[in-house]
Amino acid sequence: MKNNQSKYLLLFFALLLTSCGAKTTFDSAKLGTAERDVTYCTMNNLPQKMDIYYPSSGGPWPVLMYVHGGSWYQGDKAEGEGWRGMNEQGFLVVSVNYRLGDYQTKFPAMIEDVKCAVRFLRAHSAEYNIDPNHVAAIGVSAGGHLVALLGTADESAGWDVGENLEQSSKIQAVIDISGISDFTRNIPNGLNTSIYYTFGELANKNTPENITVSPISYITPDDPPFLIIHGDSDGVVPVEQARILHDKFTETGVPSTLVIVEGGDHGLRKPTGEDANPTGAQIDQMIIEFLEENLK
């Protein structure tokens, strides 16, 4: 009996010490700084990195996560520095790398990594002083496609793999700029090589492969609000892709705002490099207002 009592006392004190252990807290010295090359997941022995840009005050902050473009086989998280100005609006900005397409790496590696990044942020919310219940994603081109999938495809798609699986990869708002939403539709030949290289199928075919990689295949009424921005002179991804996505959201009852940039190319500017309509500054303001409405 005495031995049992001793065991129980030891167990009690062990649990007490565990519960009183040091908790990870935010280092205020990081305010207003950038923390680069943070490993958020390691897939197939390939560490995936993110850059974190901290506001200069406040917190816990809502998160804006940037997913770069580059036809799924190129590009870098360094692009995310361009969104650092959102710190001034009270958002912590994160920019992620993900596994890029090559002879060994194919889809769904990219979306698996992006989902893993969201779970990582939630698992480390205290360390980074973030509000884990208010996470938005923004992506351009291939990144737009990936954030649209992130916003529509839940765990049933099978892409939540890797680390921090106790956390959800569901986000609260999506900004899709110049992304593809339906691979069964026609896409200009210039992009079809990248599509085949990444997904193993050409676009404009109603095949299981194209349906699986299309964000419109996963839309349900509980999806987060979307802001969809696309140029009507986009020669890479037809503006039809934006309209298809918006119409499907509207039909399903998901809040969706569609902004067609008149004269805008794939980068939302005129081919001459001039501002289209709306201008870049006006688009930035739309993004801020969308995030303010849906994340704060």
N, C-alpha and C positions, 0 to 999 in steps of 0.2 A: 504493500500500500504506500509505504514511504517512498519507494522508488518511483511509483507512478506519480505521486505528488510532485516529486522533483522534476520529472519529465514535463509535467504540465506547467510548472513554474518556468522552466527553461523555454518552453514553447511560447508562453505568454510574453516573456521578456524579449524573445526574438521578434515576435510580431510587433511589440511596442517599439523596438528599435527601428524596424522596417518602416512603420507608419510615421516615425519622427525623423526619418532620414532626410537628407538634403534634397530639396526640390529644385529643378532647373528653373532659373529665373532669367529675365531679360537683363542684359548688360547695357545700361544706359549710355555707356561710352560709344555705342553703335549709332546713336541718334544722328541723323543727317549724313550717314556714311553708306558705303557700298561694301557688301561682303560677297566676294566672287568665288566661283568654283566650289560651291558647297555640294558635296555628294548627297543626292537624295535617294538614289536607288542603284543597285548593281544587278544588271541583267546579263546573263551569259558571260559573267566575269568582266563586263564592261561598265565601269562606274559612270553614271549619268550625273551631270552637274547643273546647278542653277546659280544665278546671280541674284542677290537680294539687295534692294534699295530701300533704305529706311527713311521715313519722315523725320523731321528735326524735333518733333515734340508729340506729345499725346500718346495714344494707344490705350487699349488694344485696337489695332487698325483693321479695317477690312482689307482684303487682298485683291490686287489685280495681277493676274498671271499672264505673261505674254508668251505666245508660242510662235516661233519664227516660221517663215516660209522658205521656199527653195526647192519646190518640186519633189519634196520628200527625200531627196538624196544629197542636198547641200544646204548651206545656211548655218547660222550660229546665233547663240543667245546674246552675243554682243549687241545685236540690233535692239535689244530691250532697253538699252541706255536711253534711247529716244523717248521712252515713256516715263523716264524718271521725274519729269515735271508733275506727274500725278501725285508725287509725294506732297506737293504743296496743297493738294486737295484733300489730304488726309488718308491716302491709300498707301499701303506697303506694296511695292512693285517687285514682282519676281519674274525673271526671264529664264526659261528652261531650254537646255539642249535635250535631244532625244536621239535614239539610235536612227541613223540615216540608212536609206536603202543602198544595198550593194549586193554582191553575188551571194553572200550568206544571209544577209538581213532583209527580210521582207515584212510587209504588213502581216499581222497587227502589232509589230514591235513598237511602232511610233505611238499608237494610242495607248498601249500598255504602259509606256514610260510616262506619258502625260498624266494618265490616271494615277500612277504611282507618285508623281510629284504632288498632286493634291492631297493624297493620303499622308505623305511625309509632312506637309505643312500643318495638317491637323494634328498629327502625332507630336509635333514640336511647337505647338501654338504658344506655350508659355515662354519658351526659349526665344522666339522671334516676336513676341508681344503682339500677336495677331488675334483677330476674332475668327475662330474656326467656323462660325456659322454664316459668315459673309465672305464668300470667295467668288470672284468673277474671273473669266478667262477671255482674252482677246487674241485673235490670230489673223494673219494676213496670208492669202493664197493657200498654200498647203497647210499653213497654220490655221487658216480659217476653216478648212475642212476638218482638221483635228479638233478644234474647240467646238465645232458643231456636233461632232461625234461625242465629245466629252459631255456636252449638254443634253444629248438625247439618249445615248446608249447607257443603260444601267448595268448592274452586276450580271444580269442574265445573258448579256452578250459574251461573257467569258473573258473579258479583257482586264479584269481586276486580278492581277497576278503579281507575285513578288512580295515586297515588304509592307508592313503596317496594314495588313488586311483587316484588322479590327476597326479601321477607320473607313469612312465613306469617301468615295471620289465624286459624289454629287456636288454640283456647284449651283450658285444662286443667280447667276446672270452670265450671258454670253454676248460677245461682240464679234461677229463674223464679217471679215472684210475680204471681198473678192474670192470667196471659197467655193468649192464644188459641193453640191448637195445631192446630186443624182447622177451616178456614173452610167446609168442606162441611157442617158441622153447624149447627143452629139457634142463632142469636145474637139476643138481645132487640133489638127495633126501635130502641131508643134509641141503639145503637151502629152499626146498619146504615147510617145516613147517612154516618158517618165512614168506614166500610169501603168503601162505594161511591165516595166522594170520593177515597179514597187508592188503592184497588186496581182500580177500574173494574168491580166486580162485587159483587152482593149476596151475603151469606153464605147458607148452607143450600142451595147448589146444587153438584152434583158436576161442576164445569166445570174446564177446564184452568187458568183463572186462579186459582180457589180452591185447587186442588191445588198450584200453583206457590208460593203464599205461605204454605202450611201447613208448620210445622216437622216434622210427622209424616211428610211426604213424603220426607224426607232422612235418616231415621234408619238408621244402620249400626252394626255391632258396635264400631267404633273410636271412637265418640262419647265425649266426656268425661262424667264423673259429673254427674248433675243432682240438685239439691234443688228440689222443686216445692212451692210453698206456695199454698194457695187457701182462701178462706172458703166454707163450705157455704151461706151466705146471700147470696152475691154476686149482686146483681141486674143487674150489667153484663155480666160474663163468667161463664156458668154453670160450676159446679164440675166438671161433666162434662168440661170441657176439660182439666182437670188429670188426671183419671182416665184419659182417653184417652191422653194423653202418657205417663203413668207405665206404663200397661199395654203400650204399644208398646215402650217401653224394656225392660221386663221380658221381653217376648217375644223381643226381639232380643239380650238379654244385656248391655245397657248398665246400669251401676250407677245406680240411681234411688231417691231417697227422697221419698215423698209425705207431706206434712203437711196434713191437712184441719183447718182452724180452725173449731171448732164455734161457731156463732153469728156467725161473722165475715162482714162485708160485703166490698165490693171493696177496702177499705182494711184488712181483717183485724181490724176492731173491730166491736162490736155497733152496731146502728143508734142506740143511745142514746149512743154515744161511749165506753162502758165497754170494758174489756178482754174479749176473748173467750177461748176455750180452745183452744190454749195462749195465754198472755198475750204482749204485745209483748216483754217482757223475756225470756221463755222462747224466743220465736222468734229474738231476737237471739243468744241463746246457741247455739241450733241452727245458726245461720249461721256463727258463729265456729268451732264444732266441725267443721262440714262443711269450711270453708276450711282449718283446721289439718290435717285429715286428707288433703286432696287437693292442697294447695299447698305444704306444708312438708315 
